[in-house]
Amino acid sequence: MTPREQAMARLTGPGQPFELHEELVRGVPMQVFRNRHRSLTELLHASEAFGDTDYLVTIEGRVTFAQHHEAVAALATALREEYDVHPGDRVALCGANSTEWIVAFWATVALGAVAVGVNSMWVTDEIAHGLELTEPSVIFADGPRAALIAETAVPVLSFETDLAALVERHRGTPMPVADVDEDDPAVILFTSGTSGRSKGATHSHRNVLCAVWFHLLNDAVATELGFPPSHRRYLLATPLFHIAGLHNLAIARLAVGDTAVLHLGRFDIDAVLRLIEKEGITNWGAVPTMLTRLLECDLSAYDLSSLRALSVNSAPSAPVLKERLRVALPVAGAALGTTYGLTESSTGATLATAADLEVDPQSVGTPVVTLQVEVRDAEGRAVPDGVEGEVCLRGPQMMLGYWRNPEATAESEAADGWFRTGDLGCLVDGHLRLSSRRSDLILRGAENVYPAEVENQLALLPDVLECIVLGVPDPDMGQAVAASVVVRPGSQVDEATLRAHLAPRLAKYKTPTVWHIGTEPLPRNATGKVNRRDIIW
């Protein structure tokens, strides 16, 4: 065993802090941490002990753990007493990253209610779908998003003004008590759907706490390997409506007393590097697009000496990118790791350390503790090492299902608690290698775009006879969204027409930037399906 594997075995053995044992999870025997928290409220209450340590930092101010706990207690009381929010009710959070977003999240789960993370890049129709699906009792929104919410009888509270007023009105009240089970829903985060509509991946308290304990164990392993614990400052530059920003950062940091430094507004590499410099950021989990932009900068203009650990997550990254990062940032690059996961898995499903990547640059790692990975053929049978098939996952961190979408939930499930990811890959000596992330999925930066959603909107134009949307290589975003559109002979439809048609219907990141418009039919195979591989750009 490697030193890391030995440390892991020691820490998870009988009588140890991270002892593993088997329990029934929703009727299926699974390995779980014996000493885990049983609810997010338990985690929240414990965080008050970190007192005057900074929990959240932005360019606009700082919030200590004590201040955060007090604000959450006040807001939770306001939601219960003024808006009648109770366990199981939904509260929608519709805004860009902010400390207020995080306070509202914790106030929601403190009541046993369900926090709905609405994609802040959605347009009116998409927001309406998310709200209709989840039926929140209260909606928190910032100014730009509030303007996109259709008329509703549901209270819409401003992050900028109403939240602070509610906190002031109830300041000093004790944290409400809620009776929740660890398998009760806690969070709904949206993931694009092949049917063209976003699905609400529903995470229980158990699911989210699995993400927390994954990070707690990694911290403990680092200590065992001779890296003494110290206060860490994590850059939070990914959206809070993603598991990377919420589960793996905002929530996990509250568990250990570390600081989360939020980059506000659109991603700007100069502003981010200045923030790392000013706030002494030690850890950064970034998506490949962010790191590509970092490598385009003159890094000698910034003091990045505080940065000790770097990971690349949320989308596949090329080995050459990782190698360039090791050269550009020798200290942080030496600890460069990567993970594979998806919204449905609540956190990383596999983890590749720097040592793993040195041996196998194509690896996305080995299964994280408590999670099982199998690669299966079309009949659902496990395939041998090195044989490609569908990646399937099982563990206590896997979501409860898709909110109010039993059909999609059933399609993703296999017998005995297994989840079908739709991703293709193979296992080699226990390490997972991915071939593709869901056959049709476009990964633009860290955002998922399903072609069907875009195709359905383009097809609404009378002059569009057929179309196909797919990803094409892009040096900055990893993939760009491309569309091949077949129009009626003599039609005046052009790129500007198509863009104008999509603008009010889809988030900007879903709108194609590469176009081919013509009158020739799309290539099809013998069964009549469009042959994506035969589309030439």
N, C-alpha and C positions, 0 to 999 in steps of 0.2 A: 504493500500500500504506500501511496505517497504521503508525505508529512501532513498534507491537508486532510486526506482520508483518515489518517490515524487520529488527528485532532477531532474530526467529526465523530468518529467511533467512540472516543472517550466522552465527549460532551453529550452524546445521545444515549449512553449506556444506563443501566439500572441505577437509580439513586442520584443521577446527575441532573443539572438544571434543565437540560433539553431532552430528558428521557423520552424515548419513543415507546409506545405500546399500541396494541390493536383495540379499536372500538368499532361499533356499528355507527356509520355515518349515513343517515337516511336509508337505513336497511342494508347497507353494504359494509363488510369488514374492511377497515382501512387503518393505516398507521397514522397516529396523531401524537402531538406533544402532550404528555400527561399533565404538565404544569401550566398549560396555556391559560390566557384570559378567556373568560366565557362570554364576554360582550364588549362592544366598543365603549360602553359607558364605564365599565370597569377600568379600561385603559385611560379614559378621560379623567376619572377621579384621581388616579395615581399620578397624573401629570402635574397636579398642583404642587407636588413636593419639589419640583424643579424651580419654583419660586421666581426669583428675579433674573434668571437666565433668559436670554432672548430666544423666543420660539420662532417668530416671524419678523423678517426684516425686508423693507422695501426702500426705495429712494425717498419715500414719503414719510417713513417713520418706523418705529420698532414696537413690538408687542411681546412682553415677557410671558412666561408660562402662567404666572399668577394673574396677570391682566387678562390673558386669554380665557382662563378658567372662569374668572368673574364675569366677563362679557358673555360667555356661552351660557352660564347659569341665568343671567338676566334675560337674554334673548329666548332661551328655552321657556322660561316662565311666561314671557310675553306671548309666545306662540301658543302656549297651552291656555292661558287665561283670556287673551284677547281674540285669538283666532281658532280656539277649540281644536288644536292639533293633538291627536292622540296616537298611541302605538298603531302602526300599520298605515296611517295616513301618509300621503306623499307631499313633499315640499320640493318645488322645482327651483334649481339654482341656474340662472340664465345670465351669464356675464363673463367678462374676461377675468383673468387671474387677479385676485386681490386678497388682502387679509380679511375683508368682509365676507368673501365667498367661503373662506375656511371657517370663520366663526359661525356662519349660517349652517354650514355642513354639520359641525359638531353640535350645535343647538338642536338640529333635526334629529340626529341619531341619539342624543341624550334623552329625547322623549320616546324613543322606540319607534319613531316615524322613519320613513324611507326617503333618503336624499336622492333627487333626480338630477344628475349632471347633464344639463342641456348644452349641446355643442354651440359654442359662442360664434362660430362661423356660419351657422345656418341662416337661411333667409326665412321670410314669413311663412311660406307653406311648410317648410321643414319643421320650424318651431311649432306650428299648429299641430302637425302630426304627432310630435313628441308629447305635447300637452294633452291632446285628445287620448292618446294611448295610456298615459299614466294618471290622468285626472287628479292633479294636485289640489290640495286644500288651500295652499298659499304658493305664490310665485315671487321669488326674489329676482330682480333684474336690474342691470345697470342701464344708464341712459340710452345707449345705442340699441341694446336689445329690447328695452321696453317699447321703443318706437316700432318694433317689428311684430309685437304681440298683437294678434287680432283682438277685437272687442270680446271681453270675457266677464262673467260674473265672479270669477275667482279673484280675490285680493291680489294686486300686483304691488309689491313693496320695493322701494328703491334701495339698492345697496348703498348709494351715496348719501342719502339723507334719512330715510325711514329706519334703517337698521340702527344707526347711532341713537336716534330718538327713542326707540324701543329699549335699547340697552340702558340709557339714562333713566328712563321711567321705572325700570325694575332693578336698577343697580343695587347690589347688596343682598339680593334674595338668594337662598340656598339653591343648589342644583336640584332640579326635579328628580324624582325617583321613578324609574320605568321598569316594569317587569318584562324582560325579553328573553327569549330562548336563543341559543347561539345559531340555530338554523332558521331563525326569523329573517326576512329580508331587511337589508340595511341601506343598500345603494343600488341605483339603476344607472348604468352607463350605456350609451348607445354605440352600436356597431352597425356598419352598413350591411344591408341584406341583399342577397342575390335576386330577390323578387322586386327590388327597386325601392323598398321602404326600409328605413333604419329599424333595427330591433333593439329592445331594451334588455341587455344582459343584466340579470338580477343577481346581486351578490348578498349573501347572508353575513351576519356578524362573524360566523366561523370562517367564511371565505376570506374576508378582509383581514382577519387576525392571522390567518395562515401567511398572508403577505408580510405582516409585521414580524412574525416569528421566523420567517425565512431570513429577514434582515438581521434580527437579533442573533440568530445562530451564526450568520456570516461574521458579524462583529466579534462574537465569542471565539470563533475559529482564528480570526486574525490575531486576537490577544494570545491564544495558545501558541501561535507560530512566532511569537516574539515581537509583535507590534503592539506596544502598550496602548491602552485606551486613552483617548484624549478628546476634548470637545471638537466636534466636527461641524463644519459649516457647508451645507449643501446648496448648490445652485438649483433653483426650481424655475426652469425656463420652458417646460412643457405644459400643456393645458391641464387644468385641474379636472376637466371632464374626461381625462385619460387615466388609466391605471398607473401610468408612469409618474404623473404628477401628483395624483391623489393617494392611492394605496401605498406606492413605493416610496413616497417622499413626505408629503404633508402629514400623513397618518403615522408612518413608521418613525419619523423624527420625534413626534410627540411621545413615543414610547420610551425613548432613551435620553431625552433632554438635549438633543442636538438642535442646531439652528437651521431653519430653511430660509434662504434668501431668494425672494421672488423678483424675477425680471418682469417688469410691467410693460404692456403694449406689444406691438409687433416685434418679432425677433430681429434684432439689430446686432451684428457681431461686434462692432466697436463698442456699443453700450454694454454688451455682455462682458467683454474682456475688461472694460473699465470697472464693472461691478465686481468681477473676480479680484481685481487688483485692490479696489477700495475696501472690500469686505473680507478679504483674506479667505476666499472660498477654498475649501480643501477637497471637496468631492463634487463631481459633475457627471450625471447620467444624461447623455445627449443622444439625439437621433443623428443618423449619418449626414443629413443635409447640413446640420449645424456645424459638424466637425469639418465637412468639406469647405464651408465658408471660413472657418478658423484657419485652415491651411492656406487660404488665399491671402491672409493678412501678413504684414511684417510683424512678427511676434516680438521682435526686439523693442518695439515701441511700448510694450506692456510688461509690468512686473507680475508674472504668473508663478512666482516661486512658492506661493502657499498651496498650489494645486498638487495634491498627492495621489489622487485616484481618479481615473477616468473610465467610463464604461460607455459602450455604444449599444443602444437598445431600440426597440419599437419597429425596426425595419432591417432587412438584410444589409450587410455591409461587405464590401469587397476586401480581401486580404491586403490589397495594395493600400487601401485607405488606412488600415490599422498600422501597417508598416511605416507609412508617412507620419502618422501621429507619434509613433515611438521615437522617430528621429527628431521631430519638431518639439516634442515635450518629453524629454528623456525620463524625468522623475515620474510624472503622471502616466506617461506612455508605458513605463515598465510594469505598471499595475493594470494595464488595459485589459478589460474583460468584455464579454458580450453575453447576452441572454436571448432566449427565444421564449416568447409567450404571446398571449392574445387576451383580449378583453375578457373572454370567457374563463380564462385560467386565473384571474385576479392578480397575478404577479408572474414572475418568470417561471416557465415550466422547466427550462434547462439553464444551466450556467456553465460558461466556459471561462476559466481563469486565464491569466496571462501565460501560465505554464502550459495549459491545455492548447492555447492558440499557437504556441511555439512549436508544439509537436504536430498539430493538425490545424492549419489556418482555415480550413473549410468547416471546422466543427462549430456548432452553436452550443456545445457542452453536453454534460450528463444531467440526468433528471435531478431536480432539487429534492431534498429530503421530503418525505411524505407523498411524493408524486410518482406515479408509474407511467412509463412511455412504452408503447408498442407501435410497430409499423405493420400494417395489415394489408392483405390483398383485397380484391373487389368482393370476395365472399366473406370477408371479416376474419380471415385466418392470419395469425402472425407469420411473417416471412423471415427467412434467415438473414443473418448479418450481411450487409452489403447489397441487399435486394430492395429496390424502391417500392414504396407503397404509401398508403395513407397514414399519417401520423395520428395516433389515438392516445388520449390522456385519461388518467383516473387518479383522483386524490381529493382530499377534503377541501382544497382550494377551488375546485371547479364549481362554476356558478350553479344556482338553483335551476335556471332555465331562462327563457326569453319571456319577458313580462307580457302576460295576456296573449301569448302566441304559442299555443300548444302544438300547432303543426310544425313550426320551425324548431321547437324544442325536441319533438319526436324525431325529426329528420337528423338532428345532431347527436342523438343518443344511440348507444349500442348496449348490449346486455351487460348486466353486473356493474353498472355505474360508469361505464366507459363513455368518453366524449369523442366524437369524430370531428377532427379539426378541418378536414378538407384539404389540408396541406400535404404535399408530397415530400418524401425524404427517405432516408435509410439510416440504420444504426450500424456503426462500425466500432467494435470493441467498446460498446456502451456509450459511444459518443454519437449524437444526432447530427446528421448533415441534411440540410434542406435543399430540395430541388426547386420548389416554387411555393409561394405563399398563396394557397387557394388558386385554383386554375385560372380564374378570370380576374382576380383582384389586382388592382393597380395601387401600388404604394408610392404615393407622391409625398416625399418627405416623410413625415410621421403620420400622414392622413391616408385613410383607406378610401378608395373610390371603386365602387362596383359598377362595371359597364352598364348593367341593366338599368340602373337608376338614371343614367345620362341618356341612354338609348330611348327609354320610355318618354322622356321629355322632348327629345328631338323628333320623335315620331308623331308628336301632336301637330306639327306643321303640315298642312295639306300637301305641299309640294315635295315633302320628303317621302320617297317610296320605301326606302330601307336604309339602315345605317348600322354601323358596328363601331364600338368604342373599345380601345385597348391601350395598354401602356407601351411606350417606346422609351429607349434609354435616354437619360438626361444627366449631364455631368453635375448639375447642381442638386436637383431634387431626387435623383435616383431613377425615377420614371416620370415622364410627362404624360398627360392624358391626350390621346390622339383619337380623332374620329374620321371615319370614311363614310361619307354621306352620298347616297344615290338620290338624285332629284329628277323630277319630270323633265323630259326634253323641252327646251325653250324656257325653263323656269329662270326667274331672276334672283333666286335665293343664292346668297353668297355668304362668306364668313361673317361679315358684319350682321347680316340678318339672323344667322344662327346664334351668334353671341348675344344679340339683343333679346332673342327669344328665351335664352336660358337664364339671363341675368336675374329676373325676379323669381325664378323657379328653383335655382340650385346655388349652393355656396360657391364662391369664386374658385376655390381650389378644385372643384369637380368639373369646371368648365374646360373643355379641350383647348389646348394651346397649339396643337398641330392638327391641320385639317387637310382632307382631300375631298373635293366636291366634284362629282361627275355624274354621268348618265348610264355608265356600264354597270350591269348587275354585279353584286358581290359574289366571289367564288364560293361554291358550295360543294359538299361531299355527296356521296351516293345516297345518304339518308335525308338530304335536303338542308342540313345544318351548314351555317357559314363556316368556312375553313379559315380560322383566324391566322393560321401560319402562312396562308397564301396571300395575305394582305401585304402589299409592298408599299413602303413609304419612300 
